[in-house]
Amino acid sequence: MPAFKGWMPDKSIEYLEVIDEEYTCKEPRAIAARVKTIAEEHDDWRRNRCLNLNPSENAISPGARRLLDTDLATRVTEGFVGDKEYPPAPMNRYIDEIEGIIIHLVKKMFRCDYVEWRTLSSSMANSLVYFALSKAGDTIMSQSNKGGGNDSYRPNGPPLLRGLNVADLPDAPLFDVDYDVLDKSIKKVKPAWLVVGGGRILFPYDLKRLREAADTVGAHILYDAAHVGPLIAFGLFQDPLAEGADVMTLGTHKLMGGPIGGLVLTNNEEMAKKMLALTHPAFIQTRDQNKYAAAAWSLSELAHFGPAYAKQVQANSRALAGALDERGFKVVGKEKGYTKTHQVIVNVRDLGPRAIEARFNESNILLPTTVLWDDPPNGRGGLRISIQEATRQGMEEEQMRDVADLIKRSADAEEPEKMRGEVEKFVAPFRKLKYCF
């Protein structure tokens, strides 16, 4: 948990003090006008002036965006599709069909039998698994933060709320698991769950080895596919539920290209019953129906365009990795072809990671630093670069060389104001999204 003296960190409190001072004397109408201006400025900045290489984001299609601005946004719906608890049945006739479409598309796309579609995010999806399928005092083994893990299965995340103990899966290079060490350590730890996947995933896991290890102590496997959904759906990565995972979670955003939301998938009926029975009302009472509609639209687009989109994502990430390597960057995973996902990880310890991250963002090249598996304590020696939004914008392998050039120039301390102009000029031809109706 974060440590700070007040009710928020000092910087947050200072920021709110500035907001209070600025807005105390403003009329409500003026505040509303300012909010509208902020949103418009944000849209112009993000859509027209930035090269977004952030792995956690994507652009949604115009059709999905329009559905967010419908009457569905303020309507309530509670319970199971087709058999809602509230409001009375006739008031749910439209949203039930939309929810049914989501379930149908996800089951077909991911070759699974059961779907929980109501969670608000992939983190909530992971939380649901813990609360429904474990008990306080159980232990889970998950990838450490520097081993590729995510806060949603670390000691400071949802496991804390459930009262779970968290042990590290043994790290291996390229954010993999040391399966030989796991074979020994799992017998000492005796976890209820093994958790893999999440934020930094470049190559498939050996789920056969994980399954064999889990079976020695009666453990289950949770596969967090938040960053690789379409690659799994269209046969370009691995098929976790078929290869040994008991449950798979993912979001409807990130690589999936829809609004933010969470999904839980399984082929185990008993697990599905426990999870779906807990979602409402323990986790969520009502859900924003406009996001259901936008998700259903986005999933329909993915069903149609997904194979081509997923292939181009892989091609672009590899092309970018190779281009960065040619320009002198230390791209990890070269011996295995750099990556099989949308992400490229670069070791920039020698370049001053925080300094170049600041230069990138000042230049409107949006990408974060990241922890590498072999970083020292509190180290953050890598860049985590992702190309799903660039792919949806219509960029292909040829443009990845240009992206590498922009990254190289910014890393070499070219003046940010000049770089902003170069970035804006580069993205200008790619404002109309592809892979959408």
N, C-alpha and C positions, 0 to 999 in steps of 0.2 A: 504494500500500500504506500502511496506517496506520503512523505513526511513534510509537514509545514505547520506553522504555529497557528495561523488563523483558520477561518472556515474554507479558505482557498489559498493557493500559493500567493506570495507577495506580489508577483507580477500581475496576477489575475485581479487582485484587489485594487492595485494601482490603476489598471486599465478600466475597471468599473467606476472608479472615482472620476476618471476623465470623462467617461460616458455620462455619469450623473451630472457633472458640471456643464457639459455641452447641451444636454437635453432637458434639464430641469425647467427652463423658461420657455421651451418650445411648445407651441400649440399642437394638439394631437394630429390635426390635418397636416401640419408641416413635418411631423415625425413620419406619418404614413408616406408622404411624398418622398422623404429621404430614403425610406425603405425601398420604395419603387426604384429610385435612382441607383441605390446600391446594387439591387438585383440586375438592373440593366447594364451597369458598368461591369459587374462580374461576368455576365453572359458575353459581353463584347470582348473582354479580356481573355476569357477561357476559350471561346469559340474562334476568335479572329486573330489573336496575338500570341498564343502559347503553343509550344510543342509539348504535349502532355505525355510523359513517359512513366507515370506513376502506376505501379502494379495494382493498386487497390481501386482504380477507377476505370471508367469507360464512358463513352457517349451513348445515349439512348436515341432511338430513331425518332423522326418527327411524328410518326403515327403513335408511338408509345407516349411521347411527350404530350400530345394533344389529349390523350385519355386521362392524364393526370389532372387536367383542367375540366372535369365534368362534375355533374351533380353527385356522382358516386363518392366524391371526396368527403362528404359530411354525413353519409348514411351508415347506420350501424348494422351489424350482423354477428350473431353469436351462436356458436355450436358447430355441429357437423353439417356438411353440405347435403342438401336435400332433406334435412331433418333438423332445422334450426330451433333453438330454444327461445330465441328472441330476435327480432319482433315476430308477430304472427306470420304464418307461412306465406300468404300472398305478397307480403312486402319483401320477400326474399327471392321471388321467382327469377329475377334477372341476375342477381349476384350469384345465386346457386349455380346457374349455368356457366358463368364465368369461372367460378371455382372448380366446377367439374371439368372444364376445358384444361385448366392448369394441371389437375391431377392426371388427366388422360395423356396430355403431352409429355409430362415428366416420366410417367411410367413407361411410355413407348420409347422415349428418347434414351432412357438410362436402363432399359430392360430390367425393371424392378417391379415387385408386386405391391408394395405399400409405400405411401408418400404422406408425410406431414408437410403441409403447404402454408401454414398460418404463422410461422415464426417470423419475427421482424428482421432478423439478420442471421448470418451464419454463426455468429457468437451465441445468439439465443438458441439456435438449433443445437449447438454443442451442449449448451446448458441443459436443454430438455433431455438429452441423452443421459447426462449425469444424474439428474433428479429422478427420472423415470426408471433407470436401469442400474442404479448403484445405491448404496446406503452410506450414511455418515460413518466414517472410520475406514472405508475401503481405500485402497491405494490404486492409483493409476500410474502407468509409466508413459511419459510423453517426451517428445523431442524438446531439448533445452532451447532457450532463446537463441543462443549462438549456434545450436545444431539445426536451426531452421524452424523452431517452434513458434507458436502463437500464444498470446496472452489468454486466449479462451480455454487453454488447457494447462496453464501454468499456475503456480501456487497463489499468485496475486489476482487471478481471474475467477471464473465461475466455480472451479473446484473449492475455492475458499468458502463460498456461500454454501456449498453442499457438505462441507466438512470432510473433504477427501484429502488424503495424503498424496503428494505428488513426488514421484521419483523420476530421474532422468533416464531416458533410453540412452544407451551408449552411443556417443557421436562417432561419425565417420566422415571422411572428406566428402565434399560436394553435397552436404546436408543430407547424407544418407545415415543409415543405422549400422553399427558394428554388430552384425548378426552372431558372430562367434562369441563375442563377449556377452551378448544378450542371452544366449543359450545357458550361460552359467549364472548370470545375475538374476534372471527371472525366477529361478528356483529359490533364491534368498528373499526376494522382494514379495513374491506371490501376489501380483497385481490382479485386480478385477478386470482392468481394461488396459490395452495398449492403444496409444493414440499417435497416429502419424499424419503428415500432410501439413497444410497451412501455408505460411507466408513465403518461404523460400524453397521452392521445389523445382528442380531442374530435370530430374530423371525419375523413372518409375522405381518404386520400392520392390524388394523381393518379398512379396506377400506370402509366398509359399513358406519361406523361412519364418516369417512372422507368425503365420498360422501354426506351424509346427511348434514354435516356442510357446505360443499362447496355450496350446492344447496340453502342454505338460503341466500347467497349473490351473487349467479350467478358466482361462481368461478370454475375454471378448476383444474384438478389434474395431476401433472407430477410425475411419479414414476421412480426414478433413479435405474435401476436394474443392475448397472455396476458390482456388486459383486455376483449376484445370478441368472444369465441368465439360465444356464442348469437346476438348481433346479426348476425354473419356467417352462421351456420348457417341462420337463418330469414329471410334476405333483407332485413334492416333497416339494413345498413351498406354493405359492399362485399364482393366475392367475390375475395379476393386471388389464389388459384390460377388462376382464370379470367381475371383481369385482368393477369397478367404476372409474379406472384411464382413463383419456382422451388420454394421451400420455405416452409411456414408452421408456426410453433410456437405452442403454447398449453399451458395447464395444465388439469387436471380440477377445479381449485378456483376461487377468485375468483368471477367472474361465472357460471362453469359450475356452481357449487353442490355440488361433490363433495369428496372428500378430496384432500389435496395430491398432485399427480403431474404428469408432463409428457407431451406428445404432440408428435410430428413428423409432418407431413403433406406429401405431394408427389404429383405425377402423373408424375414422371420415374423410370422403373424403374431406371436405372443409379445415380442418386443414392440411391434407396431401398436398393438392394443394398449399397452401400458403407456407409450408415449402420447398417442393421440388422446387418450383419456385425460392426460395431465395438462395438455396445452391450454385448454379452456376449462375452467376459468383461472387456473393457477398461474399461467404465464401471461395470458392475454384475454381480455374480455371481449373487446371488439377490435376489428382490423380495418384499416383504411381501404375502402373498396376500390378507389381509383387506382391504387397500386396493384390490386388484383387484376384490374382490366389492363393496365400497362404491362404487367408481367405476362398475361395471357397473349397479348399482342407480340411481345418480344420473343416469347417461346415459339410462337407460330413462325415468326421470321427465322428463328434459329433452326426450326425443323426444316424450313425450305432452303435457306442459304448456309446452314451450319457446316456441311462438309467442305464447301469451298472456303468459307471463312476460317475454319480451324486449320486447314492445310496452309493457307496464306499466313496465318499467325505463326506457325512453326517455321515456314520458309523465311519470314521476315526476321524472326528472332535470331535464327542461325546466320542470316546474311549480315545483320547488325553486329553480331558477335565477331564474325570474321573480319568485318571492316574495322572494328575497334582494335582487334588484334593487329591488323596491318598497320594501324596508326600508332602502335607502340604501347597500347594498354595491356595490362595483365588480366585477360579474360579467363575466368576459371572454367574448368571442364573441357579444355581444348582437346585433351586426349580422348574424350568421348563424343566429340562433335559439338561442344559448348553447351547445348541445351536441347531438350525435347519439349519445352513448354514455351510460354510467351515471355519468359524472363531471361535476362542476361545479367550475370553477376560479375563485377569487375573489382579486382583488388587494387585499391588506390592508397594503401597505407603510406607509400613514399611520396604521395602528392599532397598530403594534408586533406583528409576527407571532408572535414567540416568547412574548410575554406573553399574548396571547389564546389561543394554543395551550395554554399551561399552564392558563389559566382553563377552557377547554373540557374538558380532561381531568380537572381537579378537579371539574367539574360532571357527570362521567360522559357527556359528549358526546365520543365518541372519533373524532378526525379529526386529520390531520397538516398541518403547513405544507409548502410545496413551493417549488421554484425556478421562477421565471417566465422566459420566453425573453428578456426585456429587463432582467433583474436585473443589478445591478453585480456584479463579482467577489465571491464568497462571500456574495452576497445570497440571501435566502430570503423573498420578498415575497408569497407566495400561500398560499391554503388549497386543499387538494385534497379535495373532498367527494364521496362516492359513496353511492348509495342501493340497491344490490342486496340487502343484507341486510334493510333496511327493507321492500323490496318483497316479499321472501319471507315476511316477518312479516305481510303483508297490508295494508300501508299503500298508499294511493293518492294521487291529486292533492290531495284535500282535506287529508290529513294533512301534505302537504309545506308547507303554510302554517304549520301548528303547529310543524314542524321548524324552519322559518325563524325563527319567533318565539323558540324556545328558543336558537337560535344568536345571534340579535340580543341577547337579554337577557344571555347569558353574555358576549358581546363588550363589552357596555356595563357590565361589571363587577358584575353582580348577584351577591350573596353565594353562593359555591359550595355551601354546605350547603343553602341553600334551593333552589338549582337542582337538586341531586341528588334532592331530594324531588319536584320538578316533573317531572324526567325519568322517575323510577320510576313516577310516576302516569300519565304519558303512555304509556309502553311496556306497561303492565299488560294492556291489552286485546289485545295483539298477540304473545302468547307462543306461540301455535300456528301453525306454519309452513304456508304455502300452497304451491301448485305441487308437491305431493308426494303419493305414494300413502299 
